[in-house]
Amino acid sequence: MPFDAPNHSTPAPGLDPGVDPGVACQLPADAYYHLVRTLRLTLPPPLSDSPDDLLRRDRAAIARIAALAPANGAEADLGAQFVAASEQWKDCLRLAQLPETTPEWAAKCRAQAVSMMRQANSALRLLLRMQEARQKTEADRAACDRAAWTEHCAIGLMAEALAAAPRPAAPAPCPGTGVAEPPPPASQPQPEPAPVEEAEPDPLADAEHYAAIYPERAALIRRMGRVPDYAMFDPPDDDLVEALVTARTPALAALDRAPAAARLANFPTA
């Protein structure tokens, strides 16, 4: 029996006839508007206080989300998660390399950067899986029509709930004037700020990051089993040195196959 495509011009089941249908049509646009407004609050500050740099930062974030080709609000939200997490790990690495950053805080910044990298990659993988499932649905016309009708019904029912939300009562007019007197502001107790949980340092991730930035130094430390006395660079933390020497991850094991690593850096050999 052929499947008859639903008539999308009819209201969703249970939709109150008094609800403006334009509200349901506006909800997807409002979702994108709210997404961008909240995304701006999660991004690191721009390079300077210039309004032009702030505008470039926001436009770059929007362009990166659009490049992921989101087809709906859910996909756009995952794209925003990817962009926000990506910008955060870059900012963590920037903070770790500032001259005024102590070695302890630098290690914490690098650990947080690795965590945010994982969050960004996880959001991107989930987005790609969601897009793959949507494309399979779109290839089946009947399934595509059913999905579109389900979305239409969900938007209509939620728009009805939004329209039925109680409105605040208007203030009573002042005696003898007929002008409404504004209610006094209610004093709200200020909640105590939640304690900030510091990310635990990950020596293994720090060692891989150090080796990626300074491969010659890492190879020399790994070959000698310590920081050489004649080293002309700032020695890393003891935990980082131990991870560089003892870890056996593929990235660090690759340093063992670089016999000329010590000669590539500007270090004396005698």
Secondary structure, 3 states (H helix, E strand, C coil): CCCCCCCCCCCCCCCCCCCCHHHHHHHHHHHHHHHHHHHHHHCCCCCCCCHHHHHHHHHHHHHHHHHCCCCCHHHHHHHHHHHHHHHHHHHHHHHHCCCCCCHHHHHHHHHHHHHHHHHHHHHHHHHHHHHHHHHHHHHCHHHHHHHHHHHHHHHHHHHHHHHCCCCCCCCCECCCCCCECCCCCCCCCCCCCCCCCCCCCCHHHHHHHHHHHCHHHHHHHHHHCCCCCCCCCCCCCHHHHHHHHHCCCHHHHHHHHCCCHHHHCCCCCC
